[in-house]
């Protein structure tokens, strides 16, 4: 992959997303979806991280910036899916993590390395953490609709991880 050509950031996975629906209200599953919305490892953290990188990398690494911009839009779609699931499960889908004590999402949840290598390395760690979290959820949640959505989102996160690893290798 050559990031000097913005058309080579193949961030799209060619699989359709399943319907966003749940079997019924479930406060435990709702808390899990809220954590995917606004916890440290969450779609909101990834949206903000990738938006930030797309801005600060634009001047010197325009193709990388463009790739991060497109991936941030995919992460916004994931954010929307998790918010819809949380709502259907009976939660208020604010940008917070669930449980008895709600914790608002904070910009302090992400790091702001100054160099492009550090930014990409942080993105690799974020994707690895998301894949691990969503895989754990897919293995412990018994609503097939939620599991189908988690598994589809994992495909996107695996693709992003592959892209970021290739980026990091090319930057080294």
N, C-alpha and C positions, 0 to 999 in steps of 0.2 A: 504494500500500500504506500503510495506516495502522497504525502500531505502537502506537497507544493501544488497539487491539483485538487481544488475543493470538490470536484465531482467524484473523487475516489473515496470519500468517507461513506461507506456503505452501511449506514446506521439502521436501515429498514430490515426487519425480519418479515419474510413473506407469508406469515401465518395469520389468519384472521383472529380477532379477539372474540372470546366467548361472550354470550349475553351477560350483562351485569345484573344478576339477580341472586337472591338468597332463598333458602328453604323456609325461613321464618325468623322472627326476632331472636337474638341471642346476645346477651350482654357480654359474655366472655369473648365471643368472636368479634363483637363490636369494638372492644378494647384493643384487640389485635389489629384491626383495621385502622383504628385511630393512631396506633403506634406507627403504622406504615405511612400515615399522613404527616405527623408532626413530632416524631421522636428524633433522637440523635441520628440513628440509622433510619432515614425516611425519605420519601419522595420530595418533600419540601426542602430538605437539606441538599438533595441532589440538584433540584431545580436551581436553587440559589448558587450552589457551588459552580455549576456548569455555566450559568448566566455570567457570573463573575469572571470565570476563565475566558469566556467568549469576548468579554469587554477588554480585559487587561492584555490578552494575547493578540488582539486584532492588529496592532501596528506592526509587530515583528513576526508574528506567526499567523497570518490571515487565514490560511487553510485550516489550521488547527482550531482557530477561533470559530470558523464557520461550522466545523464538525461539532464542536461543543454546543454551539447554538442549536443545531438540529437535534442533538441528543437531549438538550434541555426541554425541547418541545415534546419529545417522546416521554420524558419523565413527567411533564405536566399532564399528559394523558393518563399515566399511571396514577398520579395524584387524584385525578377526577374519578377513576375507577374505584380507588380505595374510599374516596369520600361517598360515592354512591352506595357502595357496599355497607359502609358504616351507618349511613342514614337508614337503609333498608333493615339493618340489624337492630335499629333502635337508638342509635347514638346521634348526638349533635356533631356533625362533621367539621368542627372548627379545626384550625391549625394547631392542634395540641395532641398529646399522647393521652391514652385512656387510663382507666382504673378509677379507684375511689378518689384519688388525689390527681386532678388534672394538672398537667404541666404544659405551659405554652411553649411552642417552638421558639427558638432563639437563634439569631445569627451567630452567636457564640458556639453553636453546635458544629460549625465548620471551621477549618483552618484557612489561613490566607498566606500560604507560602509566597515568596517574592519571585522565585524563578520558575520557569515553565516546567522543568523536570520535577520540581516539588509539587506543583499543581497537578501534573499528570499522575505522579505517584500517589497523591492523596485520592485522586479519582479512582485509581485501581483498588485501593483499600476500601473505598466506599462501595464499589460494585461488588467486591468479594463479600463484604459484610451484608449487603442487601440480598445477595444470592443465598447466603447461609441462613439469614433470617426468614426469607420467604420459603425456602426449602423446609425449614423446621415447621413453619406454619402449615405448609401443604401436607406435612406428615402427621400433624396433630389435629387438624380441623376436619370434621366429618361432613361438612356441607359440600357436595360435589361441585356446586356452582362456584363457590369461593375458591376451592382447590383448582378448578379449571382456570380461573382468572390468575391465581398466583403462578401456576405453571406457565401460562402464556407470558406473564410479565417477566418471569425468570428467563425466558428465551431472549427477551430484549436486553436484560441485564447481562447475560452471558455474551451477547454480541457487543455491548458497550465495553465489557471487560477485555474482550479480544482486541477491539480498536485501541483502547488505552494502552494495552501492553505493547502493541505494534508501534504506537506513537512513542512510548517511552524508549523502546529499543532504537528507533530511528533518531531520537534526540541524544542518545548516549554516544 
